[in-house]
Amino acid sequence: MKNTRHPKIVLDDPELRSTTRKTGPGGLRRQWLTVAICVAAASVLGGTATVWLGAKGSTIKTELEASTQLVPKLKESILQNRPGDAAAVVDELRRHTAAARDAASDPLWSLASAIPWLGANFSATSEIARSADDVAALGLTPLVKVYDSLNWDKLIPSGGGTDLDPIRKAAPSVASAGHAVRASAERLNGIDASNLLPQVAGPLAQARQQLSSVVDELDTASDAAGLAPAMLGSDKPRHYLLLVQNNAEARATGGIPGALVVLTADRGKISLSAESSATELGVFNPPVGVDAEQQRIYTDRMGTFMQDVNFTPDFPTSATTALKMWEQKKGEQLDGAISIDPVALGYILDATGPVSLQDPQIITLTEGKLPTQLTGKNVVKTLLSDVYAQIKDPKAQDVYFAAVAKEIFSAFSSGKGEAKSLLAGVGKGVAEHRVLLWSADNAEQTVLSRYSLSGSISGPSVPAAQFGAYFNDGTGAKMDYYVKRTVQLIQQCTTPDGYGAVKVRITSTNTAPADAATSLPAYVTGGGAYGVPPGTAQSNVIAYGPAQAYVETATQDGKPVPFGAQRHDDRPVGILSEQLAPGQSSTIEFTFIKIVQHSQPEVVVTPTIQSMDKVILPTQSQTCGAPG
């Protein structure tokens, strides 16, 4: 047999490895390795067929490699807001993926796919080439065509409102692109990798993972493009109750919603009005109805006081309860609810720059003792600590709180600040559960429920193995400003019957000064009004496990203690109260058993004034046989 010399195939090129960063069109990188293996395998066929298959394989490799090398250029064009350049790059990329697909569709290549065992590698290569071309033709091409209508600057409100029509028109293209990429991902997931060469199965697994990530991102973009116009008032003005949560007095979703404002979105223009407070709304008697399960856990205070609607970590429940209260007292039916805390307001200020309080009434109120210019660096301390030292009247404190929130939202809605930084700030707030959203429109809420932005404790946005650590103030004051916490999951050994067990370890420290009882205002310490010694911080610590599991035990500082055990939407709930004197620390552990989920556990925690990366510690795995 004639010895045919084939081009050298390099399977581990460092330069190509450097292009495997996880970027948008993820299905194109590293996949040429699969083709290279198939080209090498083709040598066993011999003769003319070998030469032909080698040539086709070399074409597939070359074309997909060329398309991979265009990805950084495409990314740069998108980030630099050059839609024309991006479109030209996609056209070039499309030519390469089409050529690879054409080569993989050759009849002899298809015939080679039928060879026992080895043929699966040819078939997998064909599917990768086809998927790469579909991603380019049906995913990237339509997205780039509507890209100009979705660039950063056009997504940010401005003083005159935002033209939402381009976003509405782009929505079908984004949805179509998501469908095409999802179909490609499903085809790759359908490949049986059990009999593939390791050199083929590995890159195939990477391609699957990358495409899965792209599918998730496109689904999010599609949902956002579909929801944003209507929720920003493209058809009619939308009115939302803005709950400004105060982390100094903890509630499960962050803090008491002391300051209340109506946020109106009208054709992309945002305005705030009807400032009020939880104190002003007063007591609801009879209480607003809450489902029996949550009322059993959190009492009917949830429906009695606006300050307590978020005893529950389930924001849809808090939002619906708050809107019913608002309608009862104000006679106004609103379209939804938004929650935000001072830390998230600080993220926005980091992007917009400082805001100044111009209202003479507010300036007089502070008597020059509080800053009239708020920045990302001073807003948290000002709103959650200094205001209580300098303004004695609780109603006046709420007025100041609402005024600051109004100025920050005015800066945001006027388009002040760099667009990408603003979006990054809001995105960080969402990721840390500091920004939550609920819509009274059932169709919109169904979409929102797929995302953590909804603040749901059950449903499609909640990972199977999710745990929760939540805190409700029991002092009746503002001592949570001084309480620092860490939360850690400890995975224990799987039981012989296959069940998992996880400990939720919560360590809390009261960092208030030793003389807090006298050095801090009574409004901050509570003054002993609820039976808690001044300076001491009392908290109700609540832990949630995943659905179907059970909470077995609780310990405090290593000693078993009695605790409350409940269930919420089939999730086990453990509740324990703790008191911490100034300088005191305590560690509570809840042990959850009979865990059927085998995915990596994760935990959601009540947002505090601390950075989340300082609160949530890495998960530990117990060494089997070692004590917990």
N, C-alpha and C positions, 0 to 999 in steps of 0.2 A: 504494500500500500504506500502510496506517495505520502511523504511526510510534509504536510502543509504547515507553514509557519504562520502563527497568528500574532497579532499585535500584543505586546505585553500589557497585562491587566494589573493595575495597582489597586489592591484591596484596602489599604489602610494609609491613605495619603493624609498627612497632618493638615495640609492646607484645606482639604475638603472637610476634615473633622471640624475645623474652625468655623465652617459655615452651618453647623448644625444647631445654631441657636434657635430657641423656640420663638418663632415669629409667626406672623399672620398665616400665609399659605403653607402651613406646616407639612402637608403631605408630600412635598417635593424634595426634601433634603435627606441625604444618606440612602435614598432608595436605589440609586444607581448601583449600589453594592449587590443588590439582588440580581440585577441584570448581569453584572460581571461574573457572578457565580454561574449563572445559566450559560453564559458564553463559554466558560471553562468546561462546563459539563457537556456542552455540545460536541466536544472533541471525541467523545466515545461513539458518535454516530458514524464517523469516518467519511471519506470520499467527498464528493461534491456537496452532499447534504451538510457535512461539517463546515465546509467553506461558506456555504450559503447561510447557515444558521449563525456561524461566527460573524459574518458581515452584518446580518440583521441585529445580532446581539450587540455588536460594536456600535451600530447606529443608535440603538436604544440607549446604551450607556452614554454615548457622546451627547445626544440630544437632551437627556434628563440632566446630565451634568451641566450642560450649558444653561438650562432653565434654572437650575439651582443657583448658579453664579449670578443670575439676574435678581435674585430675591433681595440682597442688600440694597441694590440700586432702586428697586421698587419701594422698599421701606423708607429710604432716604427721600424719595420724591413725595411720598405721602406725608412724612413728618415735616417737610419743608413747604407743605401746601402748594405743590406744583402738580395739579391734576392733569395738565397736558402731558408733562413728562411721564407721569404714572401711567397714563393711557398708552403711550408709546412703548413703555417697558412691557406692559401686559401684552400688547400686540406681538412683540418680539418673543416673549416667553411662550405665548400661545403657539407660535410657529414651531418652536422646539418640541413642546409636548405633543402637538399634532403629528410631527414627524416620528416621534417615539411610538405613539399609538399606532401609526400606520405600519411601522416595522413590526410591531408585536402582533399585528393582525394578519401577517403573511401566512398563507396556507401551510407552508412547510413548518413554520413555528407552531401553528395550531396542531399540526400532525404530531410534532414532537411532544406536545402536551399530553398525548395519549400513551406515551411510553410508561410502562409500569414503574412505580416509585420515582424515577427521575423526572417523569413528565410533570409532576406536580410543581416542580420548580419553574418550568417554562410557563405553566398556567398562572402561577403566582406573579411572575414577571409581567405577563400580559395584563393582569388585573391592576397591577400597580401603575403601568403605563396608561391604561384607560382611566384610572382614578385621577392621575396627575393631570391628564388632559381635561377631564370633566371639571376639576377644581379650577383650572385656568380659564376654560371656556364658559362654564356655567356659573362659576363662583366669582372669580376675580374680575372678569370682563364686565358683567353688569354692575358690580360694586363700584368699579372705577368710574363708570359712566355717571353714577349718581353721587360720586364722592364730593364734588364741589358743593352740593347742597347739604352735605353733612360735615363740612369742615368745622374745626374747633370754634372759630369766631361766631359762626352762625348759630351755634347751639347755646350761646350765652345771652341772657336777657340784656336789653339796652333801655335807655331812658324812654325811647319812643316805642318800645315793644319789639317783638321778634317776628319776622316773617316765617310762619310755621308751615306755609304751603309746600316749600321744597321738601321738608321732612315728610309730610304726608304723601307726596308723590313718590318719594324714594322708598317708602315702606314696602311696596310690593316687590321691588327689585331686591331689597335686602332679604325678604322672606324667601324669594325664589333662589337666591344664592345659598341661603341656609339649607334649603331642601336639597339642592344639588350636592352640596358638600356632605350632608347627612347620608344621602344615598351612596356616595362613594365610600364613606366610612363603613356603612353597613355591608357593602360588598367585600371590603377588606376584612371585616370582622367575620364574614362567612367563610373565609378560606381556612381549610383544615391544615393547621401548621404542624400537626403531630408527625408527619412523614417528610417534612421539608429538611433540607440540609441546614445545620445550625447557622451557617453563614447567610442563609436566606431567611430563616425563621426570626433571627434577631432583628434585622432591619425592618422586616414586616411588622414586628411588634412595635417598633419605634414609630413606623408610619401610622399604625392604628392609634397610638397614643396621641400623636401630633394632630391627626385629623379629628380625634375626639375633642381635643381642646379647641380647635377651630370651630367645630359644630357648636360647642357651648357658647363661644364668643358671638357667633352669628345669631344664635337663638336670642341671646341677650340684646344684640343690636336690633334684631327684628321686632322684639317686644317693645323696646324703647321707642323705636320709630313709629310703631303702631299706637302706643299710649300717649306719647308726649304731646302731640298737637291738641287732642281733646282735653287732656288734663291741664294744659297751659292756657286753655280758654280760646281755642281757635274757632269753635262754633258759638259758644256763649261764655260769659264770665263764670269762672269757678271760684267758689269760696271755701276755704279750708280753715279749720281751727288749728292754730299754731300753739302747741304746748311747749313752753320753754322750761325744760326740766332743771331742777336745782339739785346737783349731786351732793350738796352739803347735807341734805336730808334724804337719805337713800330710799329709793323705791326699786322694784325689781328691774324696771326698764331703764333706770338711771337715777331719777330723783323726783321729788314732788313737782307736779306741774303748777308751780305757783303763779307764773305770769302767763296770761292767755291773750292772744291776739288773733284777729281774723285776717288771714292772708288771701288776697284776691289775685287771681291770674286772669288777665284779659288780653287775648291775642299776644301772649308772650310777655306782657308787661306785668310786673309784680308790684303790689302795693299792700300796705298794712293799715288796719283801722280797728276800731272798736276794742281798744286795749281794756283788759279786765284782769281779774285775778281769781284764784280759787277761793280766797277769803271772801271776796265780794259775792260770789255765787251762794255762799252759805251752806246750810244744812238741807238735805233732801229727805223729807219725811212725808209719806213713806219713801223708803229707798228706791232708787232706780233698779229695775230687775236685772239680776245677774244669774247665769245658769247655776243650778244647785251644786254641781261639782266644785266650781270655783268658790262659791259662797261658803261651802263647807271648809275649804282650805283657808280662805282669806277673810271670812266673815262678811257681813252685809255692810261693813264700812266702805267697801268698794263702791256701793251704790248710794252711800250717804254723804260722802265728802269728795269733792273734786280732787283734793289732795291725795286721795287713796285709790283712785281708779286704776293706778298701775301698781298696786300690791302684787298683781299677777304679772308674770313675765310675758304673757300673751298680749301683744300690742293690739291685734284686732278687737279683743275684748275691751281693753282700755279705751280705744278710740271710739267704739260704738257707745260705751257708757258715757264718755265725756260729751259726745254729740247729743245724746238724749238729755243730759243735764243742761247743756247750752240751750237747746230748744225749749226746755221747760222754763228756764229763767229769762231767756232773751227773746223767745218767740221766733227764732231764726233757724231754719233748717239748712244745714251746711252740706257741702259735697264730699267732705272727707276730713282727715286729720293728719297733721305732720308733727313729729316730735323732734326736738333738737336740744342739745345741752351746751353749756358755755365752752366746753373743750372744742366741740365742733364749730362753734362760732369763732373760736380762736383760729381754727384752720382756715376759715373763710377770710378772716382779717389778715392772715399771713399772705394771702393772695391779693386782697384789695388794698392793703396798706391801712394806716390809721384812719379812724372815723372820729369826728368831733361831735359832741353833744351841743346843739345850738339852742335848744329850748331854754329860755330864761327861767322858767319854773323849775326845770331840772337842775340848772346851775345854782339857783337859790337853795334848792333842796339839799344839795351836797355841802353848802356853806364853805366851799373851797377845800373840803377835806378829802374829796374823791377826785380822781382824774376826770377831766372833761374830754380827754383824748384817749381812746381805747385802741390797744394794739393786740396782736396775737400773743404777746408776752405778758401783758398785765390784765387781760380781760377775765381770766379764770380767778385769780386772786381777788380782783376787785369785786366780782359778782358773788363769789362764794365765801368770802371772808371779810374783806374790808368794809363792805356795805353794812354789815351788821354791827361793826364797831362804831361807824360814823353816823348811821341813820337808825334811830331808835324805834320809829313807828313802823310796824310791819307793813301797813298799807303803802307808806312812802317807799319802803324797800321794793315792793312789787312794782311801783310806778317807775323807779329807777331801772329795775331789771327790764321792764318792757320797753323803756326808752332806748336802752342800749341795743336790745334785739332789733328794734325798729330801724335804728341807724345802720346797723350792720346789714340787714336785709335791703335797705335802700341803696347802700353801696354796691351790694351784689347785683340787684336788679337794674341798676343804672349802667352796668357794664364796666364799672371801675375795676381795674386790675387785669392781669394777663389771663386770657381765656383758659389755656391749658392748666395753669396753676389753680384757677378757681375750680375747674372740674376735678382736679387732683385733690383739692381740699375737701370738697363735698364727698368725693369717692372714699377718702380716708375715714370720714365721719360715718359713712354707710358701712364700711368694712368693720368698724369697731362698734357697730350697733348704736351709735350716738344719733343717727338720723333714721327715722322710721316713717313709713307712709301707709295710710289706709284710705281706700276709696269707697264711697257709698254706692258706686255703680258696681253691680255684681260682676259684670263681664270684666271690668278693669281689675277688680279685686282678685278675680280668678287668676289673672295673669300675674299680678303682684305677688300672689301667694307662692309663686315658684321661686322667689328670691328672698334673701335674708333681709332685704329692705322692709319686708312686710312685718318682721318681728314676730312671726308665728312660732309657737312651740310644737306644732305638729303640721303635717302636710308635706307637699312636694319640696319645700325649701329646707326641710330638716333632714340632715344625713341620718342614716339608720342608726349609727352608733354615737349619737350626740348626747352629751351630758350637759348639765347646766348648774351654775353656781350663782345664786341670786341673793340680794340683801334688801331687807326692809328695815328702816330705822325704827327703833323702839324707845328712843329717848324723848321723842316729841320735840326735837330741837335740831341744831345744825352741826352736831359733833362729827358727822361722817366726813367732813372736810379733813379731819385729823386722823381718820382711821385708814391705815395702809394695809393692803391685802395681797396675798399670793394664792393662786389656785393651781393645783397639780393633780393629774390623773396618774394612778399607779395600777398598771395592769398586773393582775395576779394570774397564777397558773390555771390553765383550763382543767376543769374537773373531769374525772374518768367518763362521765356521761356526755362530755362535749360542751358543757356550758362554760361561759366566761365569767369572770368576776373582776370588778374594778373598784378601787377606792377613789373617792373624791376628797382630796386633802385641801383644807382651807385654813390658812394662817392669817390672823388679824392682829394688828398692833395699834394701840391708841397712842399717837405721837403728840397729843396735847401737852402743854407745859404742866409741870408738877403742881403749880398753883392755879390750874385752869378754873377751879371752883370760884376763885376771886378775880383772876386776871382777865377772864373772858366774860363778855356780856351774858346776862341771864338768858337772853333770847337765843344765844348759841348753846349754852349748857343745858337749858331747860329749867334751871333753877330749882330742880327737884320736884317740879309740878306733877310729874307722872310717877313718882316714887323712885326715880333714878337719881342717885347722888350727883350733885353738880360736878362736872368734869369727867364723869364716867360716861362711856358710850355703850348703849345697849342696842343690839341688832338681832333681828330674826334672820338666821342663816338658813337658806333653802337650797336643797340639791335635787336635781332631776336626773333620772337615769333614762336609758332608751326604752322604747315600747316593749312590753311583755316582761321586762325584768322586774326584780323586787329589791327593795332596800332592806337589808338584813340587820345591820347594826350601826350604831353611832358611838364614837368615842370623843372625849374632850381631853386634850393633853394626855392621851394614852389610856384614859380610864373609861370604861363603858358607862354610858349615860342614857337615861330614857329620852325618847324623841317622838315626834309626831310622824306617823306614816300615812300618806294619802296617795291617791292616784289622780292624774289629770290627763285626759285623752289617752288613756292606757299607758301613761308614763308614770313610773313610781316616783314619789315625792317624799323626801325626808326634811323635817323642820326641827330646828334647835335654836334656842335663845341663848345669847351670851352677853355678859357685861365685862367691860374692860376699863379699869381705872387708868389714869394717865401713866404712860410708860409700860403698861401691861400688854403681854402678847398671849395668844391662845391659839391652839390648833385643833380644829374639828375635822373628823374623818367620818364619812358615810361610806359603807360598803354595800355595793350593788351586786346581786348574784342572779343566777339563772339568765345570763345574757346570751341571747341566741345569735346576735349579730357578730360576724367575724371580721368586719372591716375595722380599719384603724380608728380608735376612739378619738373624739375631739370634744372640746368644751366651750360653751358660751357663757360669758360672765357679765354681770351687771357693770355697765360703764361707770367708772369712778373718775376722780381727777387725775389718777395715775395713767401713764402710758400703758397700753394693753400689753406690750412686750415685756413690761416689768411685772405685770400681774399674772399672766398665764405662763407657767413654767413648762419646759419640755416634759412630755409623758415619760414616766419610768416604767420599765418592765421588771417585775419581780423575778428573781432567780428561783426556779422551782426548788422547793425544799427549804428555802430560806424564810425566815419570819417576815411578815409584812411590815 
